[in-house]
Amino acid sequence: MSSSHSGRHGRCCLQLLHFGSTADHFILHPSLSLSPFCLLFLPETMEEYPKVTETPEAPPPLLERCVRQRQPTISVLKSKLKQGANCSGPKVRSTLTGFFPVVRWLPKYKLREYIWGDVMSGVIVGIILVPQAIAYCLLAGVDPIYGLYTSFYANIIYFLMGTSRHVSVGIFSLMSLMVGQVVDREVFLAGFDLNEDSTSSSASNNVFNGTLGTNITEGKVYTVELMGMQCGKEYYAISVAAAVTFLAGVYQVMMAVFRLGFVSVYLSSPMLDGFATGASFTILTVQAKYLLGLKIPRHQGYGTVVVTWINIFANIHKTNFCDLITSAICISILVAGKEIQERYKDRLKIPLPTELIVVAGATLASHSGELNRRYGSSISGHIPTGFIPPQVPSLSLMPRVALDAIPLSVISFAFTVSLSEMFAKKNGYTVRPNQEMLAIGLCNIIPSFFHCFTTSAAMAKTMVRDSTGCQTQVSSLVSAMVVLLVLLYLAPFFYALQKCVLACIIIVSLRGALRKFRDAPALWRASKNDAIVWLVTMAATSLISVELGLLVGMIFSMSCIIFKTQNPKVALLGRLNSTDLYEDLDEYKNLTPPSRVQIFRFQAPLYYANKESFLKSLYRAVGVQPFLELTKRKKAEKKAKEMSKKQIKAERYNDDVIVGFVQRDLGFHTIILDCSAIPFIDSTGMGTFKALVKEYKEIGICVLLASCNTSVIDTLQKGQFFGKDGKDMSSLLFHTVHAAVLHANIASAASEIRSEDSVV
């Protein structure tokens, strides 16, 4: 065969383009190269190509990238600054109505249609809120009056600024626990007694002086200087709570201003469930001592759950039987009420006010039976009426609690935004997550001036509000009025309320989170990865600390994702009959591997962390590692030369024979990398592709890319993977796997023809 004949065949094999509206018409032109776009329509075999004709002009490609001209960054910033600095009447109006959404929806309020549902849900939530506000102060380490303040101000502010119609913002058990841990730590470090029965006005204070080097005599009221004045334990505790609340609110507003709501993306659902369950177990542990009437200070540092239970069992002989009996009765009533509510929720129009009934009954029983005087039962004590003048949070305390405010701010806005979006989707309206972050931030900043602590959306009260016919945030205003009524007139009536009753309310409210233990087997069957994340987060939260549990959960959850990308699923693909569909040979039946072509799919992004995993998976799948194959060939060549020297007298081996002896058939001539499941690559991934093409070329194997998205293509172009000005793109990149297979077969056939011509 002549060289001209070989060249003609090479052009016929390689220079085909689609022309016309069907796949039956092809044209040839000697000056045109094969494009990946045209190979979508190439026939199956060489014999199917029609007679060669020529045309002076090439048709346009089937797919062509849009040319995008990006504006310089400086121009974009100038434009945004100009737009932001522009001040006009409509823009000011729009900004104010966006900042206070109540201005938009309140004038459109349908009084006859909405008022009944809003008033009913507001009153019911307010009735539930009052005993919970008093009870959760046990967790927060502050006096009960501050819980009522917090509930009142948070509802008012969210009414003005929230975009959700159903979310109930106020005291949340998890927030109260986290605040209480900070408060107890700072109170302890300031030298106050952590025993709840010791107040700043008591006649005797057992102060932990050894650590602080102070010398306070017994019988003298212990005070510390704060903001230029002497304050006792009660005032110091709420000052710490207000300082950490102010900082948490500032962090949330900053997140809203700088659009940092993406932080909540890293709080996966299994991680949040595990965190809530672990925190609930911690809350249960902290409140257990009240059920037994034990006077045990809250443990400081790590391992609160373990140390607290050890202390409880060590002091079990000091159990106050009055508190124990009261706790058993109250828990029985509360659980029975919850079970009745769940079983007959379709028949009951409104939820049973079980907490209020228990609080009222227990208060009357404690007052009439003089349980505090006769049996030493711990009681709530005097709750004053009215409001305390506002005061700026202590600046001197803020550096001490700055880090503690970070997890508070993240958890608070994460629960608020997720709940608002959940109930908005359920009821068919939309919310603005950024405005929600701003609203909850100001629900913490402003109340911190009025002696309040950190708030968040509460799941239980939000569900009650939704189930009782709530239509708008007018319900929050009604709930605030119920709390105001208690603040102004009814607060002193709770004087004789036992703390064990409040602990019962807190513990029973944890039923939902603690039930996650029952759902763990189902979660394991559904997703082992999610179950492990839940278990690790729950264990870290309950056994180490709440703050570290959140951090451990986030890191472990993200590590699981990284582990998945480092060990993704890989597959060799086969073709379905005579179609253009290629899928995993191990997952589907009736697939046939293409002849002498290996198609490899890697289902993860390709970046620095999983480069080695990608290479190992590819080598294992195709069965050929370039470096080892090249080494084998060099050894075989060396061995052949040595044999030729020994047999030189018998038969001489020329170079061509040696090469033919060394080069062995690998079973395939092309590797096609299906990149459809690779969302992005970095410079390391691009370098890996370059190395693969070069290394496999040395052993006579071609590497092609198929089904790359535009992000991957752009990265490859920037790294000059396709050569200067993308000159090799048409021979390396294909839009479909089938186009790459056809190109590989055509190129291989042309190469064989050329090799035959050279031999002749």
Secondary structure, DSSP 8 states (H G I E B T S, - for coil): --HHHHHHHHHHHH-EEE-SSSTT-EEE-TT----TTGGGG--SSGGG-----B-SS----S----------HHHHHHHHHHHHH---HHHHHHHHHHH-THHHHGGG--HHHHHHHHHHHHHHHHHHHHHHHHHHHHHHTS-HHHHHHHHHHHHHHHHHH---SS--EE--HHHHHHHHHHHHHHHHHHT----TT--TT-S------TTTT----TTS---EEETTEEE-HHHHHHHHHHHHHHHHHHHHHHHHHTT-GGGGGGS-HHHHHHHHHHHHHHHHHHHHHHHHT-------SS-HHHHHHHHHHHTGGG--HHHHHHHHHHHHHHHHHHHHHHHTTTT-SS---HHHHHHHHHHHHHHHHTHHHHH---B------S--------TTTHHHHTTTHHHHHHHHHHHHHHHHHHHHHHHT----HHHHHHHHHHHHHHHHTTT----EE-HHHHHHHHHTT--STHHHHHHHHHHHHIIIIIGGGGTT-BHHHHHHHHHHTTHHHHTHHHHHHHHHHH-HHHHHHHHHHHHHHHHT-HHHHHHHHHHHHHHHHHHHHHS--EEEEEEETTSS-EEETTT-SSEE--TTEEEEEE-S-B-TTTHHHHHHHHHHHHS--HHHHHHHHHHHHHHHHHHHHHTTTT----HHHHHHHH----S-SEEEEE-TT---B-HHHHHHHHHHHHHHHHTT-EEEEES--HHHHHHHHHTTTT-GGGTTHHHHEESSHHHHHHHHHHHHHHHHHHHHHHH-
